[in-house]
Amino acid sequence: MTEACFGVTPSYLAALRSAREKESSPAAAYAMDMLLQNARLAQKNRLPVCQDTGMAVFFVRLGQDVRIEGGLLTDAIDEGVRRGYGANGLRASVLDPITRKNTGDNTPAVVHVELVDGDSLEIDFLPKGFGSENMSKLYMLTPSEGREGIKRCVTEAVRAAGANPCPPVVVGVGIGGTADMACVLAKKQLLREVGAPSDDEELAALETEIKDEINALRIGAQGFGGDTTALAVHIGKYPTHIAALPVAVNIQCNAARLAKVVL
């Protein structure tokens, strides 16, 4: 919890520095300078890089030869969240959706578990702030809308979000599966190194095309206009039904925080 919330990922910082060097808008360049300074000060002074330390989201790859003793894996993860957020004064943001009563310790976490080969337990922690999470979109396109429909709806999602997700952003896109699968797949793309292209050549080309269309919107850093709204677009896909083309969009703000552990 500590290492993630007190720092921005190295790949995001590298992408932001690169974009800053090329930025032609003085206002956007100034905003980027402030974001870079904020990240430096947070790391130096051991403070949250953003006041919204998010809802704790975990992606777990559980080796089928691993045996968890002493209780449920999800209980252990919640205890880690309870300790990590509490010991470091990180904001408790989780509450009942109807009564709005706060749970007081940022639990429960959102945990996605994937069973894989091997005897290791790999855990990715994504503290997801809701300025960006609230901008999530799910589109159930008709198959005939195809590639152009995908580009159109992803670009529209970012245009509609405007400055709300605190750009420069990273845009995660999930294509295929069912509605729920597409949404999880979109969020999972935020675990990738910022700017690393997809291994799939077709998806890599689509990532570049959509990124260019998004940046042509000129929303810019913190909404001040400029050349860079999205530092990267990351796309994942999964087979879907013959009658469907689900497309989900999940946006990561400039407080791009991650932590990983392999046991």
N, C-alpha and C positions, 0 to 999 in steps of 0.2 A: 504494500500500500504506500509506504513512505517513498520508496525510490520512484514509483510511478507518478505520484501526485506532486512531488517537488521538482519535476523536470520534464522537459519536452524531449521527444525522441530525437536522437542524433540525425536520423534521415530527414525528419521534418525540418530541423534547424538548418541542415545543409541546403535543402530545397528553398527555404525562405531566404537564406543569405544569397543564393544564386539569383532568385527573383528580385531581391533588393538591388543588386548590382545592375540589373537591366531595366529597372523601373523608370519610366519617363515622367510620371506624375509626381510633383513635389509633395502633395498632400499624402498620397499613398506611400511614398518613400518614407515620409516622416512617421506614418503609422507603423510601417514595418520596423523602423528603428526602435520604436517604443516596444514592440512585441519582442524584439531581440534583447533589448535591455531588461525587460520584465523576466524573460527566461533566464538570463544571467544572474539577476538578483535573487530569483527564487532558488536557484541551485546553490548560490553562494551562501545565502542566509537560511537555507533549509526551511523555506516557506512554500505553501501551495502556489503553484504557478497560476492558478485561477481559484477564485473563491468558491466556484461550483466544482467541488471534487467528485461530482457525478454519482450515478448509480453504478454499483460494482457489477461489471459484466465479465464473465469468465468463459473461455473456450478451453475445454479439457480434452486431451487425447489420452485415453486410458488404455494401456496395453492389456490385452486379454489374459496375460499371465500374471497380472498384478492382483494381489489380494489386499483389500482395505480392511484393517482391523481396528476395533475400538469404536465403531459407529459408522454412520453414513458419510460418504465423501462430501455431500452437500452441507452436512452439519459442520464438518471440519473447515470448509471454505467460509461458511458464515461466521465461525469463531475467529478465523483469520481477519475477516472484515471488521468484526466487532473490536478486536484488539488493535488492529492497524489504524482504523479511523479514530478510535478513542484515545490511544496513546499519543497521537500526533495532533490532536485538536482539529481534525478534519471535519468539515461540516456534515452533520447528519441531515440528509435530504430525503430520506425514504419514509413514506407514510401510506396509510390506508387510502385507496383512491376515492372512497365514498365519504367516510367520516373525516378525512384529512388529518387524522391523529398520527403524529410522528412516532416511528418505532424507536427512536432515540439513539440508535447505533448503526444506522445505514444498512441494516439487514432487513429482509433477506436479499442475497445477491441473485443475479440472473445467471444461471449456469447451463451451458450447452456442453453435453458430453458426447464424444465420438469414440467408439470402440475400435481399436487398431491392433495390429500385430505387435508382439514384443512384451518386454517386462519393465517398461518405463511409464512414468506419469508426467505428461507435459501440460503445463498450465499457462495460459495467456490471460493476463488481467488487463481489462480495458475500462478505466474509469470514464464513463460516458456522461458528459455534461448535457443538459437538456435545452440549452439555447440552440444547439445543433440537432439534438435528437427530436425536438419538436418539429423540425423541418423535414422529417422522414416522409416518403411518399411510396405508395403502392399503386401500380397501374396494371390493370388486367386488359392488355391489348388483344385485339383480334390477330390471328396469325398473319393475315394479309398486310398488316401494318409493318411487319418485318423490321429490317435494319434501320430504315429511316424513321420508323415510329419509335424505336428505342432511343435514337439520338434526340428526337424531338422532345420526348417526355422527360429525359434526364436533364436536358438543357432547361426545359420549362420549370422543373423542380427547383433548380438553382436560381433561376430568374425570380420565381415566386418567393423564395427564401430571402433574397436580397442580402442585407447586412445582418439579419438576425442570427445566423450561425457563426458570426465573427470570422469572416474571411481574412486571409487566404485559407481556403478549405481543402480538404481531401474528400473526394466523392467516391463512396463505395456503391457499386451497382451489382445487384443480383438478378440474373436472367434465368427463367425457367423454373422447373419444379412445380410446386403448389404456391399459393399465396404466402403461407408461413415459411416455406423453404426459401423463397426468393428474398424475404426480409432478413432471415438469418444469414443467408449467403452474402447479402449486401453489407451487413455489419462485419462479417468475417473478413471482407476485403480491407478493412481498416487496420488489420494486423500486419499487412505487407509493408516492406520498406517503401517509404514514400518515393514515388516515381519509378520504382522497379516495374518494367513492363510485364504483362502476362506472358507465360510460356506458350500460350496459344497465339499464333501469329495473327489470326483473324481478330481475336479479342484485343491484342496489342494495337492493331491498326484502329479499331473502334475506340479504344481508350484515347488515342491521340486526337482523333477527329472530334470526339465529344469535348475533350479538354480545350481544343481550339475554339469550338463554338461557345463554350462557357466563358472563356476569357474575352471573347469578342463582345460579351455583354457589358464589359467594363464596369462591373460593380466595384471591383478593386478591394484593396486591403481595408478592412473595417468599414466598407461602404463608401470610401472616399474617391472612388473612380480609379482608373489606372489600368495597367497591363495585366495584372495577375489577380484573378478571383479564385481560381483553382490551381493548386500546385501539382495536383495529380488526379487522375480518374483511374480507379482500379475496378475491374470487372471480373466477376466469376459467373459461371453458367452451370446448369444442371438440366438433364433431359426433362421434357415436359409433355403434356398431353397434346394430341393432334389438334384439339380445339382451342388451345390456349397459348398465350405469350405473356406470362407474368414478368413484370419489370419492377424491382424495388430499388429505392434510392435511400442511402443512409449517409449523412454528411458528418465529417469530423471537423471541428473548429480548430483554431490556431493553437489551442491547448491540447496538442496531440500527445497523449500520455499512454504509455504501455509498460508492462513488465512481464517477464517470462521466467519460468523456473522449470527445470527438468529433474525429476527425482528417479 
